[in-house]
Amino acid sequence: MFEGFEARRVQVDEASIFVRHGGEGPPVVLLHGHPRTSATWHRVAPLLVQRGFTVVCPDLRGYGRSTGPAPTADHAGYSKRAVADDVVGVMRSLGHARFALAGHDRGGAVALRLALDHPDAVSQVALIDCLPLTEHLSRITTKFATQWWHWFFFAQPDIPERVINADPDSWYHGDPQSMGQENYDEWRAATRNPDVVRAMLEDYRAGLTIDRRHEEDDRAAGTQIQCSALILWSLRDDLEDLYGDPLKIWRQWAPDARGHGIDSGHHVAEEAPEALASSLTDFFAGRPG
């Protein structure tokens, strides 16, 4: 995986971030979702390098080989604001004060926070298979609670750690053929690490508490994404089924937004890398579409 990329560790405040980077040209950051690592981009990142971009793929704080602080009662150490600050710190350490950004799933929540908190740092943002957390929570239905019950299970203290760590291979499902063997092996090693499991749960606990309050503050203040935004969603996932057109919701947060669906399941970077890379390339290159 990631032939020609450099791997390094960057110390940022309370966190130590594992990052892969390679290529030459305008910088692009790719943020993975739960429960993946930066390796989920192994089919997309080389395509973007071939198309003239510098590509940076970090493991989010606590995920994969990145580490973070001990959890606290307010979950602030794993808030999207803290993780977004990590990304800014990593990019500055690599010499990039301004960059384009793509976030998938939970990485999309980080990308939203980064674009809102650091508008001078983000030139463009792509948000993939996600909505603002408050938009999910304000639309809770029986169907949502049934399909996304894990959000609320993960928020419980201590219990999910005991359940998941008792048999992580049964809890986290993955296929080495569809994921790619090296990506699968890296992901499986992470899911077998109790510290990683706890950090991933803290991500969700933060989402229902401190992250929700941050987003509510943004809405009250009228804060919106200032740069152009690309909204992408997987047509064989449930986002559109639950909410209709995700683009209509996102335009309340990002007035300069466009988007479309991609024929894929949820893990689009692994399942439809060519289609995703083409959409990102056109957007980051400023092509109409």
Helices and strands as residue ranges (DSSP letters): E 6-12, E 15-22, E 27-31, G 38-41, H 45-50, E 54-58, G 76-78, H 80-93, E 99-104, H 106-117, E 122-128, H 133-137, H 142-147, H 150-154, H 159-166, H 168-171, H 176-179, H 181-191, H 194-208, H 210-221, E 228-234, H 239-243, H 246-250, E 257-262, H 268-271, H 273-284
